[in-house]
């Protein structure tokens, strides 16, 4: 079975795309350009109309070609050299009002990417029922006390039941690296990122926190 990863609140983060080259399909989900925040309430100042163009420029820079599709909120890209696919579902305030196509794509996912934002834990039950892998980073706070009280989040669920994931992987972004700049990230940088494995999200987070304190 080919590996498929789902990433809610992906924004323009292509680091996992460049680091984990064994993943053949990425399912990206974000509430942009409709709103920068995932809530249902809409405010004009939170809209990001340039977001689709930003994604297009970033992906084409790395060899991805936008393919023809009939769904306005689905932007699909394919890299003919690496034979990898990225399906980007935009204007999606997860987990509300999900299309059947998106649900089907999530059901095929066996890898969960959770960086910067911890979505609703319902995502885990939507994924493939077989063995699953969690991918996080050293910049995200996977801490129960700091979660959004609106819903039960993924890190809360994994703290209560680590066996929901078979593997836990973390990639470390070097200190001082401007990871928020879309035009900066490249394979020459991400190839130097450290990748490590853990038995739980708590272990992943605690060791990440200790590493930060040493820096």
MARRO-506079 format. One record per atom (N, C-alpha, C): residue in three letters; residue number from 1; x, y, z. Coordinates in pm, whole numbers, plus 50000, padded with zeros to 5 digits. Example, Ala and Ser with C-alpha at 12.3 -4.5 7.8 and 13.67 -1.06 7.14 Angstrom:
ALA|1|51319|49431|50780
ALA|1|51230|49550|50780
ALA|1|51320|49670|50780
SER|2|51285|49775|50708
SER|2|51367|49894|50714
SER|2|51290|50003|50787
This chain:
UNK|1|50084|49880|50000
UNK|1|50000|50000|50000
UNK|1|50088|50125|50000
UNK|2|50057|50218|49913
UNK|2|50131|50344|49911
UNK|2|50088|50430|50029
UNK|3|50180|50512|50078
UNK|3|50152|50594|50196
UNK|3|50081|50723|50156
UNK|4|49977|50756|50234
UNK|4|49901|50880|50214
UNK|4|49898|50956|50345
UNK|5|49929|51085|50340
UNK|5|49932|51168|50461
UNK|5|49823|51273|50456
UNK|6|49761|51301|50571
UNK|6|49661|51408|50581
UNK|6|49715|51514|50677
UNK|7|49693|51641|50639
UNK|7|49748|51753|50714
UNK|7|49643|51863|50721
UNK|8|49581|51881|50837
UNK|8|49479|51985|50857
UNK|8|49548|52113|50907
UNK|9|49511|52227|50847
UNK|9|49575|52353|50883
UNK|9|49714|52361|50822
UNK|10|49728|52306|50702
UNK|10|49859|52296|50637
UNK|10|49917|52430|50596
UNK|11|49832|52527|50565
UNK|11|49882|52655|50518
UNK|11|49971|52636|50396
UNK|12|50087|52697|50397
UNK|12|50182|52683|50286
UNK|12|50304|52601|50328
UNK|13|50285|52515|50427
UNK|13|50395|52436|50482
UNK|13|50430|52319|50390
UNK|14|50540|52331|50319
UNK|14|50583|52223|50230
UNK|14|50698|52141|50289
UNK|15|50736|52169|50413
UNK|15|50847|52094|50474
UNK|15|50822|51944|50475
UNK|16|50706|51896|50520
UNK|16|50682|51751|50517
UNK|16|50689|51695|50375
UNK|17|50646|51772|50279
UNK|17|50649|51730|50139
UNK|17|50792|51707|50091
UNK|18|50884|51789|50139
UNK|18|51024|51778|50098
UNK|18|51102|51678|50182
UNK|19|51062|51659|50306
UNK|19|51136|51571|50396
UNK|19|51099|51424|50376
UNK|20|50969|51394|50372
UNK|20|50922|51255|50370
UNK|20|50888|51214|50227
UNK|21|50991|51178|50153
UNK|21|50976|51151|50011
UNK|21|50911|51017|49982
UNK|22|50897|50932|50084
UNK|22|50831|50803|50064
UNK|22|50679|50815|50061
UNK|23|50628|50930|50103
UNK|23|50483|50951|50100
UNK|23|50442|50988|49959
UNK|24|50353|50910|49900
UNK|24|50317|50930|49759
UNK|24|50203|51030|49740
UNK|25|50115|51042|49841
UNK|25|50000|51131|49829
UNK|25|49983|51213|49956
UNK|26|49964|51343|49939
UNK|26|49939|51434|50051
UNK|26|49798|51492|50038
UNK|27|49723|51489|50148
UNK|27|49591|51552|50154
UNK|27|49605|51674|50245
UNK|28|49611|51792|50185
UNK|28|49621|51916|50262
UNK|28|49482|51977|50278
UNK|29|49456|52032|50397
UNK|29|49326|52091|50428
UNK|29|49348|52224|50500
UNK|30|49276|52328|50455
UNK|30|49288|52458|50522
UNK|30|49162|52541|50498
UNK|31|49134|52632|50592
UNK|31|49017|52720|50579
UNK|31|49045|52840|50489
UNK|32|49171|52862|50454
UNK|32|49206|52968|50360
UNK|32|49166|52928|50217
UNK|33|49138|53027|50133
UNK|33|49143|53173|50148
UNK|33|49020|53234|50215
UNK|34|48919|53151|50245
UNK|34|48796|53202|50305
UNK|34|48824|53275|50436
UNK|35|48906|53212|50520
UNK|35|48944|53271|50648
UNK|35|49075|53211|50694
UNK|36|49155|53290|50762
UNK|36|49282|53242|50813
UNK|36|49262|53152|50934
UNK|37|49145|53162|50996
UNK|37|49114|53083|51113
UNK|37|49007|52981|51079
UNK|38|49009|52867|51147
UNK|38|48922|52756|51109
UNK|38|48779|52764|51153
UNK|39|48737|52870|51222
UNK|39|48601|52881|51270
UNK|39|48501|52912|51160
UNK|40|48376|52891|51191
UNK|40|48269|52915|51095
UNK|40|48243|53065|51077
UNK|41|48258|53144|51184
UNK|41|48237|53288|51174
UNK|41|48338|53350|51078
UNK|42|48288|53430|50986
UNK|42|48374|53489|50883
UNK|42|48390|53639|50904
UNK|43|48511|53687|50888
UNK|43|48541|53829|50898
UNK|43|48630|53866|50779
UNK|44|48597|53973|50712
UNK|44|48668|54011|50590
UNK|44|48818|54029|50614
UNK|45|48854|54078|50733
UNK|45|48995|54101|50759
UNK|45|49074|53971|50776
UNK|46|49004|53859|50791
UNK|46|49070|53729|50807
UNK|46|49081|53652|50675
UNK|47|49023|53705|50568
UNK|47|49030|53638|50438
UNK|47|49170|53653|50379
UNK|48|49213|53554|50303
UNK|48|49345|53555|50240
UNK|48|49329|53522|50091
UNK|49|49278|53617|50011
UNK|49|49246|53592|49870
UNK|49|49366|53550|49785
UNK|50|49488|53585|49827
UNK|50|49607|53551|49750
UNK|50|49662|53413|49782
UNK|51|49596|53344|49874
UNK|51|49646|53215|49920
UNK|51|49660|53111|49809
UNK|52|49559|53089|49723
UNK|52|49573|52989|49615
UNK|52|49691|53018|49523
UNK|53|49714|53144|49490
UNK|53|49826|53181|49404
UNK|53|49958|53155|49476
UNK|54|49961|53181|49605
UNK|54|50082|53157|49684
UNK|54|50117|53009|49682
UNK|55|50015|52924|49698
UNK|55|50037|52779|49695
UNK|55|50085|52736|49557
UNK|56|50024|52791|49455
UNK|56|50062|52757|49317
UNK|56|50210|52789|49292
UNK|57|50254|52908|49332
UNK|57|50393|52947|49310
UNK|57|50489|52859|49389
UNK|58|50452|52826|49511
UNK|58|50538|52744|49595
UNK|58|50554|52604|49539
UNK|59|50443|52543|49496
UNK|59|50449|52405|49448
UNK|59|50513|52393|49311
UNK|60|50485|52488|49222
UNK|60|50546|52482|49089
UNK|60|50697|52499|49099
UNK|61|50743|52573|49198
UNK|61|50886|52590|49221
UNK|61|50954|52456|49248
UNK|62|50878|52364|49305
UNK|62|50932|52233|49340
UNK|62|50886|52122|49245
UNK|63|50848|52160|49124
UNK|63|50821|52061|49020
UNK|63|50680|52008|49013
UNK|64|50586|52066|49088
UNK|64|50448|52020|49085
UNK|64|50369|52096|48978
UNK|65|50284|52023|48909
UNK|65|50201|52081|48804
UNK|65|50056|52072|48848
UNK|66|49984|52182|48832
UNK|66|49842|52181|48869
UNK|66|49763|52105|48763
UNK|67|49686|52005|48807
UNK|67|49609|51923|48715
UNK|67|49467|51977|48702
UNK|68|49397|51934|48599
UNK|68|49261|51980|48574
UNK|68|49168|51916|48676
UNK|69|49078|51993|48732
UNK|69|48979|51941|48827
UNK|69|48855|52028|48821
UNK|70|48740|51971|48861
UNK|70|48611|52039|48846
UNK|70|48557|52096|48977
UNK|71|48626|52071|49088
UNK|71|48578|52119|49217
UNK|71|48652|52247|49255
UNK|72|48582|52358|49270
UNK|72|48649|52487|49297
UNK|72|48738|52486|49421
UNK|73|48699|52411|49524
UNK|73|48775|52412|49649
UNK|73|48885|52306|49654
UNK|74|48898|52225|49549
UNK|74|49002|52124|49544
UNK|74|49107|52163|49440
UNK|75|49229|52181|49486
UNK|75|49340|52216|49398
UNK|75|49437|52098|49398
UNK|76|49446|52029|49286
UNK|76|49527|51908|49280
UNK|76|49655|51932|49200
UNK|77|49764|51882|49255
UNK|77|49895|51898|49192
UNK|77|49963|51761|49177
UNK|78|50046|51751|49074
UNK|78|50118|51626|49049
UNK|78|50260|51657|49006
UNK|79|50355|51581|49061
UNK|79|50495|51596|49024
UNK|79|50533|51479|48934
UNK|80|50548|51501|48803
UNK|80|50577|51391|48711
UNK|80|50712|51325|48734
UNK|81|50808|51398|48794
UNK|81|50940|51343|48818
UNK|81|50939|51246|48936
UNK|82|50873|51285|49044
UNK|82|50870|51201|49164
UNK|82|50744|51115|49172
UNK|83|50646|51143|49083
UNK|83|50519|51071|49079
UNK|83|50444|51081|49212
UNK|84|50443|51201|49264
UNK|84|50373|51227|49389
UNK|84|50260|51325|49365
UNK|85|50154|51309|49444
UNK|85|50032|51390|49428
UNK|85|50003|51468|49555
UNK|86|49959|51592|49538
UNK|86|49910|51672|49650
UNK|86|49770|51720|49617
UNK|87|49675|51685|49702
UNK|87|49538|51734|49688
UNK|87|49514|51837|49797
UNK|88|49488|51960|49757
UNK|88|49469|52066|49855
UNK|88|49321|52107|49859
UNK|89|49256|52078|49973
UNK|89|49116|52117|49994
UNK|89|49116|52251|50067
UNK|90|49073|52355|49998
UNK|90|49070|52490|50055
UNK|90|48928|52529|50097
UNK|91|48918|52639|50171
UNK|91|48789|52688|50221
UNK|91|48718|52582|50305
UNK|92|48795|52501|50375
UNK|92|48738|52391|50454
UNK|92|48759|52417|50602
UNK|93|48653|52445|50674
UNK|93|48660|52468|50818
UNK|93|48642|52334|50889
UNK|94|48747|52256|50896
UNK|94|48744|52122|50954
UNK|94|48705|52129|51103
UNK|95|48620|52035|51151
UNK|95|48563|51918|51084
UNK|95|48421|51936|51033
UNK|96|48378|52058|51008
UNK|96|48241|52084|50967
UNK|96|48226|52085|50815
UNK|97|48112|52036|50767
UNK|97|48073|52042|50626
UNK|97|48180|51986|50532
UNK|98|48221|51862|50556
UNK|98|48323|51800|50472
UNK|98|48257|51731|50352
UNK|99|48317|51747|50236
UNK|99|48263|51683|50116
UNK|99|48291|51533|50119
UNK|100|48215|51458|50042
UNK|100|48236|51314|50036
UNK|100|48372|51281|49976
UNK|101|48416|51359|49879
UNK|101|48548|51337|49819
UNK|101|48658|51352|49923
UNK|102|48646|51454|50008
UNK|102|48746|51475|50112
UNK|102|48743|51360|50213
UNK|103|48624|51319|50253
UNK|103|48612|51208|50348
UNK|103|48675|51081|50291
UNK|104|48655|51057|50163
UNK|104|48714|50939|50099
UNK|104|48866|50947|50097
UNK|105|48918|51067|50073
UNK|105|49063|51084|50071
UNK|105|49122|51066|50211
UNK|106|49055|51121|50312
UNK|106|49103|51104|50449
UNK|106|49102|50957|50488
UNK|107|49002|50884|50443
UNK|107|48991|50742|50477
UNK|107|49108|50661|50422
UNK|108|49173|50712|50318
UNK|108|49287|50641|50260
UNK|108|49418|50673|50331
UNK|109|49416|50772|50421
UNK|109|49538|50820|50486
UNK|109|49582|50730|50600
UNK|110|49709|50696|50602
UNK|110|49768|50619|50712
UNK|110|49875|50698|50787
UNK|111|49893|50826|50746
UNK|111|49990|50914|50812
UNK|111|49921|51045|50848
UNK|112|49941|51090|50971
UNK|112|49883|51216|51018
UNK|112|49995|51316|51044
UNK|113|49991|51428|50973
UNK|113|50086|51536|50995
UNK|113|50021|51641|51084
UNK|114|50085|51674|51193
UNK|114|50027|51769|51288
UNK|114|50135|51867|51331
UNK|115|50142|51981|51262
UNK|115|50245|52081|51290
UNK|115|50181|52219|51301
UNK|116|50204|52287|51410
UNK|116|50155|52423|51427
UNK|116|50012|52433|51475
UNK|117|49930|52337|51438
UNK|117|49788|52342|51472
UNK|117|49743|52199|51505
UNK|118|49669|52184|51614
UNK|118|49620|52052|51654
UNK|118|49469|52046|51631
UNK|119|49424|51979|51525
UNK|119|49281|51976|51492
UNK|119|49201|51882|51580
UNK|120|49074|51874|51550
UNK|120|48981|51789|51624
UNK|120|49024|51642|51614
UNK|121|49014|51571|51725
UNK|121|49056|51431|51731
UNK|121|48971|51340|51642
UNK|122|48857|51389|51598
UNK|122|48771|51311|51509
UNK|122|48846|51270|51382
UNK|123|48947|51344|51346
UNK|123|49025|51314|51226
UNK|123|49085|51173|51232
UNK|124|49126|51130|51350
UNK|124|49189|50998|51364
UNK|124|49091|50888|51325
UNK|125|48965|50901|51367
UNK|125|48865|50799|51336
UNK|125|48826|50799|51189
UNK|126|48852|50911|51119
UNK|126|48821|50920|50977
UNK|126|48928|50853|50891
UNK|127|49046|50832|50947
UNK|127|49158|50779|50871
UNK|127|49146|50628|50849
UNK|128|49242|50576|50774
UNK|128|49248|50432|50750
UNK|128|49254|50358|50884
UNK|129|49175|50252|50902
UNK|129|49172|50182|51031
UNK|129|49297|50101|51063
UNK|130|49388|50085|50968
UNK|130|49510|50008|50991
UNK|130|49614|50085|51069
UNK|131|49740|50037|51069
UNK|131|49849|50105|51141
UNK|131|49867|50249|51091
UNK|132|49889|50340|51185
UNK|132|49901|50481|51150
UNK|132|50028|50542|51209
UNK|133|50079|50643|51141
UNK|133|50200|50713|51185
UNK|133|50169|50859|51211
UNK|134|50219|50911|51321
UNK|134|50206|51052|51356
UNK|134|50337|51123|51322
UNK|135|50327|51236|51251
UNK|135|50444|51318|51220
UNK|135|50425|51457|51281
UNK|136|50518|51496|51365
UNK|136|50514|51628|51425
UNK|136|50649|51698|51410
UNK|137|50662|51816|51472
UNK|137|50789|51887|51467
UNK|137|50826|51940|51605
UNK|138|50941|52001|51616
UNK|138|50989|52052|51745
UNK|138|50943|52193|51775
UNK|139|50863|52252|51687
UNK|139|50815|52389|51708
UNK|139|50670|52393|51758
UNK|140|50603|52278|51757
UNK|140|50462|52273|51795
UNK|140|50448|52233|51941
UNK|141|50356|52297|52011
UNK|141|50330|52266|52151
UNK|141|50219|52162|52160
UNK|142|50254|52037|52186
UNK|142|50155|51931|52201
UNK|142|50123|51916|52350
UNK|143|50052|52015|52400
UNK|143|50030|52021|52545
UNK|143|49883|52035|52577
UNK|144|49834|51947|52659
UNK|144|49693|51938|52693
UNK|144|49634|52069|52745
UNK|145|49706|52138|52833
UNK|145|49653|52256|52899
UNK|145|49640|52376|52806
UNK|146|49701|52371|52691
UNK|146|49700|52487|52601
UNK|146|49608|52466|52481
UNK|147|49525|52362|52485
UNK|147|49439|52331|52371
UNK|147|49314|52418|52366
UNK|148|49254|52423|52249
UNK|148|49130|52495|52229
UNK|148|49018|52420|52299
UNK|149|48938|52487|52379
UNK|149|48833|52421|52455
UNK|149|48709|52391|52372
UNK|150|48709|52427|52245
UNK|150|48591|52406|52162
UNK|150|48570|52259|52128
UNK|151|48679|52180|52124
UNK|151|48665|52039|52090
UNK|151|48782|51959|52144
UNK|152|48765|51829|52145
UNK|152|48867|51735|52190
UNK|152|48972|51722|52081
UNK|153|49096|51759|52110
UNK|153|49198|51768|52007
UNK|153|49281|51640|51994
UNK|154|49354|51632|51884
UNK|154|49435|51514|51854
UNK|154|49538|51487|51963
UNK|155|49607|51589|52010
UNK|155|49708|51563|52113
UNK|155|49646|51515|52243
UNK|156|49526|51562|52276
UNK|156|49456|51512|52393
UNK|156|49425|51364|52378
UNK|157|49373|51327|52261
UNK|157|49337|51188|52235
UNK|157|49459|51097|52241
UNK|158|49571|51143|52186
UNK|158|49691|51060|52183
UNK|158|49759|51051|52318
UNK|159|49741|51152|52400
UNK|159|49793|51144|52536
UNK|159|49715|51040|52617
UNK|160|49585|51034|52595
UNK|160|49502|50938|52666
UNK|160|49521|50796|52614
UNK|161|49545|50785|52484
UNK|161|49559|50653|52423
UNK|161|49668|50655|52315
UNK|162|49795|50639|52353
UNK|162|49905|50642|52256
UNK|162|49893|50535|52148
UNK|163|49823|50426|52175
UNK|163|49812|50316|52079
UNK|163|49727|50351|51957
UNK|164|49665|50470|51957
UNK|164|49591|50514|51839
UNK|164|49684|50532|51720
UNK|165|49813|50554|51749
UNK|165|49916|50563|51645
UNK|165|50018|50453|51668
UNK|166|50064|50395|51560
UNK|166|50165|50289|51569
UNK|166|50304|50348|51585
UNK|167|50330|50458|51516
UNK|167|50461|50522|51518
UNK|167|50446|50673|51541
UNK|168|50545|50730|51608
UNK|168|50552|50875|51629
UNK|168|50686|50924|51576
UNK|169|50681|51020|51484
UNK|169|50802|51073|51423
UNK|169|50806|51224|51440
UNK|170|50924|51278|51467
UNK|170|50940|51423|51479
UNK|170|51057|51467|51394
UNK|171|51036|51575|51317
UNK|171|51149|51638|51249
UNK|171|51181|51769|51319
UNK|172|51310|51796|51333
UNK|172|51354|51913|51409
UNK|172|51399|52025|51316
UNK|173|51334|52140|51329
UNK|173|51370|52260|51254
UNK|173|51482|52329|51331
UNK|174|51596|52354|51267
UNK|174|51709|52415|51337
UNK|174|51676|52552|51397
UNK|175|51744|52585|51503
UNK|175|51725|52714|51569
UNK|175|51763|52826|51473
UNK|176|51677|52927|51463
UNK|176|51702|53041|51376
UNK|176|51658|53021|51233
UNK|177|51607|52903|51201
UNK|177|51564|52877|51063
UNK|177|51431|52950|51037
UNK|178|51422|53034|50933
UNK|178|51299|53111|50905
UNK|178|51193|53026|50835
UNK|179|51140|52926|50906
UNK|179|51048|52829|50846
UNK|179|50914|52892|50803
UNK|180|50885|53012|50850
UNK|180|50760|53078|50815
UNK|180|50769|53150|50679
UNK|181|50886|53157|50621
UNK|181|50903|53223|50492
UNK|181|50887|53122|50379
UNK|182|50783|53138|50298
UNK|182|50749|53039|50196
UNK|182|50858|53019|50092
UNK|183|50925|53126|50055
UNK|183|51025|53117|49949
UNK|183|51160|53066|49998
UNK|184|51174|53047|50128
UNK|184|51304|53009|50182
UNK|184|51325|52857|50184
UNK|185|51223|52784|50223
UNK|185|51236|52639|50240
UNK|185|51272|52570|50109
UNK|186|51373|52484|50115
UNK|186|51418|52410|49997
UNK|186|51476|52277|50043
UNK|187|51495|52186|49950
UNK|187|51546|52053|49984
UNK|187|51688|52060|50039
UNK|188|51765|52160|49999
UNK|188|51900|52174|50052
UNK|188|51899|52205|50201
UNK|189|51788|52264|50249
UNK|189|51774|52293|50391
UNK|189|51714|52173|50464
UNK|190|51602|52123|50415
UNK|190|51530|52016|50485
UNK|190|51609|51887|50490
UNK|191|51704|51867|50399
UNK|191|51785|51745|50402
UNK|191|51873|51740|50526
UNK|192|51892|51853|50591
UNK|192|51975|51859|50711
UNK|192|51892|51853|50839
UNK|193|51761|51847|50827
UNK|193|51676|51838|50946
UNK|193|51692|51700|51011
UNK|194|51695|51698|51143
UNK|194|51705|51571|51216
UNK|194|51566|51507|51227
UNK|195|51560|51376|51206
UNK|195|51434|51302|51218
UNK|195|51452|51195|51325
UNK|196|51358|51187|51419
UNK|196|51368|51091|51528
UNK|196|51234|51024|51555
UNK|197|51238|50906|51619
UNK|197|51118|50827|51645
UNK|197|51090|50819|51795
UNK|198|50961|50806|51830
UNK|198|50919|50803|51970
UNK|198|50805|50702|51990
UNK|199|50776|50673|52117
UNK|199|50672|50576|52148
UNK|199|50537|50642|52177
UNK|200|50537|50774|52197
UNK|200|50412|50845|52228
UNK|200|50429|50992|52195
UNK|201|50317|51063|52186
UNK|201|50323|51206|52159
UNK|201|50378|51281|52282
UNK|202|50353|51226|52400
UNK|202|50405|51290|52521
UNK|202|50557|51283|52524
UNK|203|50611|51166|52487
UNK|203|50756|51149|52481
UNK|203|50815|51242|52374
UNK|204|50749|51249|52260
UNK|204|50792|51336|52151
UNK|204|50798|51481|52197
UNK|205|50693|51524|52265
UNK|205|50685|51664|52308
UNK|205|50784|51695|52421
UNK|206|50792|51606|52520
UNK|206|50879|51631|52635
UNK|206|51025|51638|52593
UNK|207|51067|51549|52503
UNK|207|51206|51551|52458
UNK|207|51233|51672|52369
UNK|208|51131|51716|52295
UNK|208|51145|51836|52215
UNK|208|51162|51957|52306
UNK|209|51086|51961|52414
UNK|209|51092|52073|52509
UNK|209|51229|52080|52576
UNK|210|51284|51964|52611
UNK|210|51416|51960|52676
UNK|210|51525|52005|52579
UNK|211|51508|51969|52452
UNK|211|51605|52010|52350
UNK|211|51605|52161|52335
UNK|212|51486|52222|52335
UNK|212|51475|52367|52325
UNK|212|51543|52437|52442
UNK|213|51526|52382|52562
UNK|213|51581|52447|52681
UNK|213|51734|52448|52678
UNK|214|51794|52348|52613
UNK|214|51939|52342|52601
UNK|214|51991|52449|52505
UNK|215|51904|52485|52408
UNK|215|51944|52588|52311
UNK|215|51927|52727|52370
